[in-house]
Amino acid sequence: MMLRNHLTLAWRVLWRRPFFTATSLFGISFTLVVLMVAVALLDHIFAPMAPEVRQDRTLGIFRARFVGEHSLWNSAAGYRMLDRYARNLPGVERLGIVSVPAEVHSYTSGRRIESFLRRADADYWRILDFDFLEGGPFTDQDVAGGSAVAVISAATRERFFGNASAMGRTITADGQSFRVIGVVSNVPATRPVASGDIFVPLTTAKTDAYRQELLGDFFGLLLARSSSEFPAIKAELESRLKSVEMPDREYDRFEAPAETYFESVAGQQFGTKEDVRGHPERLWAAMALVGCLFLLLPTVNLVNLNVSRIMERASEIGVRKSFGASSWTLVGQFVVENVCLTLVGGMIGFALSGAVLYAISAAEIIPYAQLRLNLRVFLYGFGLSVLFGLISGVYPAWRMSRLHPVAALRGAAR
């Protein structure tokens, strides 16, 4: 009952001073638009979505390095490292291997076409869940026989063949000819595990030199039976890598951690020569710190507006105190008012965020990316709105609660 009364009064008060309300709503909605766009982008990079729908069971080997007292050699993993040390790990159902995207050129009808080519094995297609528009993936037999077949993206099909079907047709890339056996939906470059234009069997490489490389240009994908197997998988791989022979005396250890993509990014940002791990909590803390710093200025501005708005109601506060209203009751009322204000601003911010994300997607600022407000982004935004309302409402409410009833009845604002 009391909450309903608080909400009714809050709604009336919000429209008592339209200028303050409009100014506050603008600040709240603008702040949330920026934060929601940032959250949607991070969600698009790290959260599970097609074709990476098994992230809860997948670890990757995205980086490897030789380390010595005075030397450091970083790279992606080599095929030999993945095939010899990461295969048949306990708790792992499949090992998929794919090369990092390599830019290649093709020429058709007098046009030069630039594409990103990746070489993969058959398990790569079993770990990821691509949306096939035509045909299907290449098989273990195709990989074993080095078949000159290719799976291409929808955008690549359009560049080569227009609106026609690509099945069975031939494309030339990097001086090699491939027969198209499948077409998949476009994947944005923000998903480095799955993005690419042309996918071919890794055994179609021009030489076999890649088979001897510990450092190279490959990613390994480990599909575990469950996430509970992750610690054991990481420990077993780390144990196996202790037996790697060093290329020379400059180096004394080899590291290639099995990690989630988020852990990999954290490692690239916060890992050290002594500790390859990035400690993902540091990346979480850094993102939270940036968000808090961005929230700081609008929060201070909204606090100042709220102080002015509340202190103008000093006489109302005095009357309510003289009739026995407790400080906690008044604090609760003004905090509810501010949370209501921020929730209204949040709804406006959500609507504007959806429009901004649609515009970014339509403008193809990130090619093939489809940024949208999903449930995860909505919950983050709702939480930010409530947090914003609480933080910016508590101090003004506390200032108000300290007013003496007699001074408040006289309209004192201090």
C-alpha positions in Angstrom: 0.0 0.0 0.0 2.8 2.4 1.0 4.7 1.6 -2.2 1.6 2.3 -4.3 1.2 5.6 -2.6 4.9 6.4 -3.2 4.6 5.5 -6.9 1.4 7.6 -7.3 3.0 10.6 -5.7 6.2 10.1 -7.6 4.4 10.2 -10.9 2.6 13.4 -10.0 5.8 15.1 -8.8 7.7 14.2 -12.0 5.4 16.4 -14.0 5.2 19.2 -11.5 8.4 20.7 -12.8 8.6 19.8 -16.6 12.0 21.5 -17.1 13.8 19.5 -14.4 12.1 16.3 -15.5 13.0 16.9 -19.2 16.6 17.8 -18.4 17.0 14.7 -16.2 15.4 12.4 -18.7 17.7 13.7 -21.4 20.8 13.0 -19.3 19.6 9.6 -18.2 18.6 8.4 -21.7 21.7 9.7 -23.4 23.9 8.0 -20.8 22.1 4.7 -21.2 22.1 4.9 -25.0 25.9 5.0 -24.9 26.2 2.3 -22.3 23.6 0.1 -24.1 25.4 0.4 -27.4 28.7 -0.6 -25.6 27.0 -3.5 -23.8 25.4 -4.7 -27.1 28.7 -4.6 -28.8 30.5 -6.6 -26.0 27.5 -9.0 -26.0 28.0 -9.4 -29.8 31.7 -10.2 -29.3 31.7 -12.5 -26.3 28.2 -14.0 -25.8 27.0 -17.3 -27.4 25.4 -16.8 -30.8 25.4 -18.7 -34.1 27.6 -20.4 -35.1 29.3 -20.4 -31.7 26.4 -21.9 -29.8 28.5 -24.3 -27.7 30.6 -21.7 -25.9 29.7 -23.2 -22.6 31.6 -26.4 -23.6 34.3 -24.9 -25.8 37.9 -23.9 -25.1 40.2 -22.5 -27.6 44.0 -22.5 -28.1 44.3 -19.1 -29.6 47.9 -18.2 -28.8 51.2 -19.8 -28.1 54.7 -18.7 -27.2 58.3 -19.7 -26.5 59.6 -18.0 -23.3 63.1 -17.5 -22.2 64.9 -15.3 -19.7 65.6 -12.6 -22.2 63.5 -13.7 -25.2 59.8 -14.0 -26.1 58.3 -15.4 -29.3 54.5 -15.0 -29.6 52.3 -16.4 -32.3 49.2 -18.4 -33.0 49.6 -22.1 -32.5 51.2 -24.3 -35.1 49.5 -27.4 -36.5 52.2 -29.8 -35.1 51.5 -28.4 -31.6 47.8 -28.9 -31.9 48.0 -32.3 -33.5 50.6 -33.7 -31.2 49.8 -32.2 -27.8 46.1 -31.2 -27.9 44.6 -34.2 -29.5 42.8 -36.9 -27.4 42.8 -34.8 -24.2 40.8 -36.4 -21.4 37.3 -34.9 -21.3 37.5 -33.5 -24.8 35.0 -34.9 -27.4 36.5 -33.2 -30.5 39.5 -31.1 -31.6 38.8 -28.7 -34.4 41.6 -26.9 -36.2 41.3 -23.8 -38.3 43.8 -21.3 -39.7 43.6 -17.6 -39.0 42.0 -15.6 -41.9 44.5 -14.9 -44.7 43.7 -12.3 -47.3 43.7 -13.8 -50.8 42.9 -12.3 -54.2 40.7 -13.6 -57.1 40.0 -12.4 -60.5 36.8 -12.9 -62.4 35.3 -11.0 -65.4 38.1 -8.5 -65.1 37.4 -7.7 -61.5 39.7 -8.2 -58.5 38.0 -9.7 -55.5 39.6 -9.7 -52.0 38.6 -12.5 -49.6 39.7 -14.0 -46.3 40.5 -17.7 -46.7 40.7 -20.2 -43.9 41.9 -23.8 -43.9 40.1 -26.2 -41.5 39.5 -29.8 -40.7 36.2 -31.6 -40.6 35.7 -31.4 -36.8 35.6 -27.6 -37.1 32.2 -27.9 -38.7 31.0 -30.3 -36.0 32.0 -28.0 -33.2 30.4 -24.9 -34.7 26.8 -24.7 -35.9 26.9 -22.8 -39.2 23.7 -21.9 -41.0 24.1 -23.5 -44.4 22.1 -21.8 -47.1 23.3 -24.3 -49.7 25.0 -27.7 -49.6 27.1 -28.7 -46.6 30.6 -28.8 -45.1 33.5 -30.8 -46.3 34.1 -34.2 -44.7 36.9 -36.2 -43.1 37.4 -37.9 -46.5 37.8 -34.5 -48.2 40.4 -33.5 -45.7 42.3 -36.8 -45.9 42.3 -36.7 -49.7 43.1 -33.0 -49.9 40.0 -32.4 -52.0 39.9 -29.0 -53.8 36.4 -28.1 -52.3 35.3 -25.0 -50.6 32.5 -23.6 -48.4 31.9 -19.9 -49.0 30.0 -17.2 -47.3 26.8 -15.6 -48.7 28.7 -12.4 -49.4 31.3 -14.3 -51.3 28.7 -16.1 -53.4 27.2 -12.7 -54.3 30.6 -11.3 -55.3 31.4 -14.2 -57.5 28.1 -15.4 -58.9 25.5 -12.6 -58.1 22.1 -14.1 -57.3 22.8 -17.4 -58.9 23.4 -20.7 -57.0 27.1 -21.4 -56.2 26.8 -25.2 -55.8 29.2 -27.1 -58.0 30.8 -23.9 -59.5 34.5 -23.1 -59.3 36.2 -20.3 -57.6 39.9 -19.4 -57.8 41.6 -18.1 -54.6 45.3 -17.7 -53.9 46.2 -19.3 -57.2 44.2 -22.4 -56.4 40.8 -23.6 -57.9 38.1 -25.0 -55.6 34.7 -26.4 -56.3 31.9 -24.9 -54.1 30.1 -27.5 -52.0 28.4 -25.2 -49.4 27.3 -21.7 -48.7 27.0 -20.4 -45.1 25.5 -17.2 -43.7 27.8 -14.3 -43.2 29.7 -14.1 -39.8 31.1 -10.7 -38.7 34.8 -10.2 -38.0 33.9 -9.7 -34.3 33.7 -13.5 -34.1 37.3 -14.4 -35.0 36.7 -18.2 -34.5 34.0 -18.4 -37.2 34.4 -15.4 -39.5 35.7 -15.9 -43.0 34.8 -15.8 -46.7 36.3 -19.0 -48.1 36.9 -22.3 -46.1 38.9 -25.1 -47.6 40.4 -28.3 -46.2 43.7 -27.6 -44.4 45.4 -30.3 -46.5 45.0 -28.2 -49.6 47.9 -26.0 -48.4 50.5 -25.5 -51.1 53.2 -27.1 -48.9 53.3 -29.5 -46.0 55.6 -27.2 -44.0 52.8 -26.3 -41.6 52.8 -29.9 -40.2 56.1 -29.3 -38.5 55.3 -26.0 -36.9 54.8 -25.5 -33.1 54.1 -21.8 -33.7 52.0 -21.0 -36.8 48.7 -19.6 -37.8 46.1 -22.0 -36.4 43.4 -22.0 -33.8 42.5 -25.1 -31.9 38.9 -25.6 -30.7 38.3 -28.1 -27.8 34.8 -29.3 -27.4 34.5 -30.7 -23.8 31.9 -33.0 -22.5 30.9 -30.3 -20.0 32.4 -27.1 -18.5 33.2 -29.0 -15.4 36.0 -30.7 -17.4 37.7 -27.3 -18.1 40.2 -27.3 -15.2 41.4 -30.9 -15.9 41.7 -30.2 -19.6 43.8 -27.0 -19.0 46.0 -28.8 -16.5 46.6 -31.8 -18.8 47.5 -29.6 -21.7 49.9 -27.6 -19.6 51.5 -30.8 -18.4 51.9 -32.2 -21.9 53.6 -28.9 -23.1 56.4 -29.3 -20.6 57.8 -32.0 -22.9 58.1 -29.7 -25.9 61.6 -29.4 -27.2 63.0 -25.9 -27.3 64.2 -24.6 -30.7 67.4 -23.2 -29.1 68.9 -22.3 -25.7 67.2 -18.8 -25.7 64.0 -20.4 -24.5 63.2 -22.6 -21.5 59.4 -23.2 -21.8 56.5 -23.4 -24.2 53.0 -22.1 -23.4 49.8 -22.5 -25.3 46.9 -22.2 -22.8 43.4 -23.7 -23.4 41.0 -20.9 -22.6 37.7 -19.3 -23.4 37.8 -16.4 -25.9 37.1 -14.0 -23.0 40.1 -15.4 -21.1 42.2 -15.1 -24.3 41.4 -11.4 -24.7 42.2 -10.9 -21.0 45.5 -12.7 -21.5 46.4 -10.5 -24.4 45.6 -7.3 -22.4 46.9 -8.3 -18.9 49.1 -11.3 -19.3 52.8 -11.0 -18.5 56.0 -12.7 -19.5 55.9 -14.6 -16.2 52.1 -15.4 -16.4 50.5 -16.1 -19.7 47.0 -16.1 -18.1 45.1 -12.8 -18.2 43.0 -13.4 -15.1 39.6 -12.5 -16.6 38.5 -10.8 -13.4 40.9 -8.1 -14.4 39.2 -7.5 -17.7 35.8 -7.5 -15.9 37.2 -5.0 -13.4 38.6 -2.8 -16.2 35.2 -2.8 -18.1 33.4 -2.0 -14.9 35.8 0.8 -14.1 35.3 2.4 -17.5 31.5 2.1 -17.1 31.6 3.7 -13.6 33.8 6.6 -14.8 31.4 7.2 -17.7 28.5 7.2 -15.2 30.2 9.5 -12.8 29.6 12.9 -14.6 25.9 12.3 -15.4 25.3 11.0 -11.9 26.8 14.1 -10.3 24.7 16.3 -12.6 21.6 14.4 -11.7 22.4 14.6 -8.0 22.7 18.4 -8.3 19.4 18.6 -10.1 17.7 16.3 -7.5 19.1 18.4 -4.6 17.6 21.5 -6.2 14.3 19.8 -6.9 14.0 18.3 -3.4 15.0 21.4 -1.5 12.4 23.4 -3.3 9.9 21.2 -1.6 11.3 22.1 1.9 7.9 23.3 3.1 6.2 20.1 2.0 8.9 18.1 3.9 8.3 20.3 7.0 4.6 19.6 6.9 5.0 15.9 6.6 7.6 15.8 9.4 5.4 17.8 11.7 2.6 15.2 11.1 5.0 12.4 12.1 6.6 11.2 8.9 9.9 9.6 9.7 13.1 10.4 8.0 13.2 6.8 6.5 9.7 7.3 5.1 10.8 10.5 3.4 14.0 9.0 2.1 12.1 6.1 0.7 9.7 8.4 -1.0 12.4 10.5 -2.7 14.5 7.4 -3.7 11.3 5.8 -5.3 10.7 9.1 -7.2 14.2 9.1 -8.5 14.2 5.4 -9.5 10.9 6.0 -11.3 12.5 8.9 -13.2 15.5 6.8 -14.2 13.3 4.0 -15.3 11.3 6.3 -17.6 14.6 7.6 -18.9 15.7 4.0 -19.2 12.7 3.2 -21.4 13.5 6.1 -23.6 17.1 5.0 -23.7 16.1 1.5 -24.7 14.1 2.8 -27.6 16.9 5.1 -28.7 19.5 2.3 -28.3 17.5 0.0 -30.5 17.3 2.7 -33.2 21.1 3.4 -32.9 22.0 -0.3 -33.1 19.7 -0.7 -36.1 21.4 2.2 -37.8 24.9 0.8 -37.0 23.9 -2.5 -38.5 22.3 -1.0 -41.6 25.4 1.2 -42.2 27.6 -1.9 -42.0 30.1 -0.2 -39.8 30.9 -3.7 -38.6 30.3 -5.8 -41.8 27.7 -8.5 -41.3 27.1 -7.6 -37.7 23.5 -7.6 -36.6 23.5 -5.6 -33.3 20.2 -6.0 -31.4 18.8 -5.5 -27.9 18.3 -9.1 -26.6 17.3 -10.2 -23.1 20.8 -10.1 -21.8 21.3 -6.5 -22.9 17.9 -5.6 -21.6 18.7 -7.0 -18.1 22.0 -5.1 -18.0 20.2 -1.9 -19.0 17.5 -2.4 -16.4 20.1 -3.0 -13.7 22.0 0.1 -14.8 18.8 2.2 -14.7 18.0 1.1 -11.1 21.6 1.5 -10.0 21.7 5.0 -11.6 18.5 5.9 -9.8 19.6 4.7 -6.4 23.0 6.3 -6.6 21.7 9.7 -7.8 18.8 9.6 -5.3 20.3 8.5 -2.0 22.4 11.6 -1.3 19.6 14.2 -2.1 17.2 12.2 0.0 19.7 12.1 2.9 20.1 15.8 2.6 16.4 16.3 2.8 16.0 13.9 5.8 18.3 16.1 7.8 16.1 19.2 7.6 14.6 20.3 10.9 10.8 20.5 10.7 10.7 24.2 11.8 13.4 25.2 9.3 11.7 23.2 6.6 8.3 24.9 7.2 10.1 28.3 6.8 11.3 27.1 3.4 14.9 26.7 4.4 17.0 24.8 1.9 20.1 24.3 4.1 
